[in-house]
Amino acid sequence: MSRRSFIFHPMIVLFFSLLGAFLYAAYVTLRFPDSKHSHQYFYVVPIVIPFVAFLFDRAERFRYSNLIQFSIDAVVTGTTIWRAVGHVPYISGHSLFLTYCVLTARSRVLQVTAAIVLIQVIYLKYIVWSDWVTSTSGIVLGILGAFSWQLNKPRMTVEQSLPGSTV
């Protein structure tokens, strides 16, 4: 097994994704010892898992992507992060990012973890918090971003195709 195939093995990706979520949860617990953490634990910690898997997914296929796809990735992740630290009205960063990940994932780990967390986010947004606006707009923008990303997918020859991919 080559070093590259070991690094991007699904179990390694899942391990580091779960480790990232655990480390973020530990950081929140230690950084804010007196505050209530339920929102962080149930809403923010889960998205760390597909986020780390997203980084692995894009790194694995770095040489097979193009500048337009990188730009779309940057706009989606930038908007998502900006939503978390700043003010982006009427858009759920979670819904945007997770929808985009489900539709553009090249790795099964990313696709499955993003889908599971997206189901949780949809439940929280629509059922628990009655927030139809931000989640719906995030999902729609995630679909549009994924559609744009797919339209700009480079054509690959059989020699360039990755193991397990269909040309």
N, C-alpha and C positions, 0 to 999 in steps of 0.2 A: 504494500500500500504506500503510495507516495505521500509526501508531507502535505501537499495541497489537498489530496482527496481525504486525508485524515482531518485536516482543519475544517473542511466543509461537510464532513459526515453529518447526517441528520442528528445523531445522538449528541455529537459535540455541540452543534448549533443549539439544540434544545437545552443542553446543560448550561451553556453560557447565557442563554435567554432567561432561564430560571434563576441562575446566579445573579444576573442583573436585577431582576425583580426583587430577589431576597436582599441584595445590597441596598437597593433604594428604600425598601421597607425598613431596614435597619437604620439607614441614615435618617429617615423621617422620625423614627422612634427616639433616636439619640439626640437629634437636633431640636426637636420640639417635645420635650418630656412631659410638659404640663398640659398640652392641648389634646383635643380629641382627634384621633387618627382615622376614624372610620371612613371618611371621604377619601383619604389618601389610600387606605388599604383596599377599598372596594372599587374605586374608580381610577386611580392613577397607577397603582402598582401593576395591575394586570396588563396595561398597555405597554409596559416596559418589555414584556416577553416578545410580542410581535415586533417591537421597535428594534431590539437586538437582532432578531431573526432577519429583519429587513436589511440591516447593515451587512450581515453575512451574505444574504441573497444578492445584494448589489455588488459586494466585493468579489464574490465567486465569479460573477459574469461580467466583471469590469471591462475586459477587453472586447466583449461582444456587444457592448452598448455604444450609443452615440451621444453627441453633445445635446441633442434635443431631448433625449430621454433623461439625461443628467439634469437638464434644466427643469423638466417637469417634476422630477423627483425633488429637486431643490425647492421649487415653488410649493409643492404639497407639504413637504416636511417643514419648510420655513413657516408656512401659514399655520401649521399645526403647533409648532413651538411658539410662534408669536401669539397664538390664541391662549396658550398656557401662561405666558409671562406678561403679555400685554393685553390690549383690548381689540379684538376682532369681532364686531357685532354680528349676530344672526347666523353664525357658523359654528358647528360643533367640530372642534379639531379632532376629537376621537373618531367621530363618524366619518369625517373626511379621510383621515389617514388610514383607518381600518378598511373602509370600502376600497380605497385605492390599492391597498396591499392585497386584499383578497383577489382583486381583478388583474393585478400585474405580477403576482408572485410567480417565481420560477421554481421555488423550493416548496415542497409539501409542508415542511415545518412552518414556514411563514404563512402559507395559505390556511392551514388548519388553526394555528394559534390566532391569527387575525380574525378568522370567522367566529371562533368561540368568543373572543373578547367583543367582537361587534355585536353578537347576539346579546351579550350582557349589557352593552352600552344601549342598545335599542330598548331592552327591557327597562333599564333605569330611566332613560330619557322619556320614553313614551308612556310607560305604565306608572312608575314611581313618581317622577317629577312632572309629568304632563307637559313635557317640552317637545312640541311637534315642530317648531320652527327651526331651531338650530340643528337638530338631528337630521331632519329632512333636507335642509340646504347642504349640510355636510355630505350626506349620501349622494345627492345629485352632483355636487362638485367633485366628489370622489369618482363617480362614474364618468363624468366628463374628462377628468384628468387621466383616468385609466384608458379611456377611448383614445385620447390624444397620444398617450404613451404607446399604445398598441399600433396606432397608425404610423408611428415613426420607428417601429421595430426594424432593425436592419435585416436584409435578406441574408441567409446563411447558406453556404454550400454544404454538401454532405460531409466534406472533410472538416468543416468548421463546427458541425453540430456537436452539441454536448451529449454525453452519455445519458440515455433515458429521455432525450427530447425528440420531438417529432418535427421533421422538416416539411 
